Amino acid sequence: MKVILIISILMVSFARTAYSYPESQIKDCVSSALSNPATKSISKIAITNYCDCALKAIFDENKDIRESGYECAQENFN
């Protein structure tokens, strides 16, 4: 029983973050936003949070791209 508990704890402690969207999607989103002149004054952290929010809404909640982008922009850029 102790062995099962130890293995379970090890599995949980070494688990990586799982995303519902491909990692390449967030990299593309962030690099695109960083190269946009309109977002020069916005921090990379805020842009990454925006992209994560928008991609989650699009992939997980099946929301419209424009609606997701607008809602996430309000959350992260205000």
N, C-alpha and C positions, 0 to 999 in steps of 0.2 A: 504494500500500500504506500509506503514511504517513497518507493522508487517511482511510482506513478505520479505522486505529488511533485517530486523533484523534477521529473521530465516535463510535467505540465508547466511548472514555474519557469523552467528554462525555455520552453517553446514560446511562452508569452513574453518573456523578457527579450528575446531575440527577434521577435516579429517586427517586420518593417511596416511602414505606413502604406496602406493600400488606397489607391485612387481609382475612381470609377472611369476615369478617362486616361488615355495614353499619356505617358510622361512627355512625349514629343509635342503634344498639344499645348501644354503649359509653357514649354520652352519657346515654342513658336509665338504664343500669345505675348509673353513677356518681351521677347526680342523685337516683335513688331511694335509693341507699345513704346519701348525704349527708343526705337528709331523714329518715332513720330515726333515732329517738332512741337506739337501741341501738348505733349506730356513731359517736356524737358524739366519742368519744375516739380514733378511728382516723383517721390522716392521709389526706389526699386521694390521695397517692401510693400508699399501701397499698391503698386502695379501687380505684384505677385499675388497679393490677397484678392485683388479685383479679378484677375484671371482665374484663380482657384474658385472664387464665388460663382463667376459666370459659367465656367465649365461644369461645376457641380449642378447648377440649375439646368443647364442644357442636357447633360447626360443623365443625371439622376431624376430630375423632376420633369423632364421632357418639355421644358418651357421654350418659348420662342427665343431666337437669338437676340433680337432687338430688345425684347422685354427683359431678358436676363442681363444684358449689358447695361441697360438703363438702371435697373434696380441695384445691381452691384456697384455701378459708378456712384450712385447716391450714397451707398453704404461706405465706400472706401475713399472717395475723393472729396467729401465735404468736411 
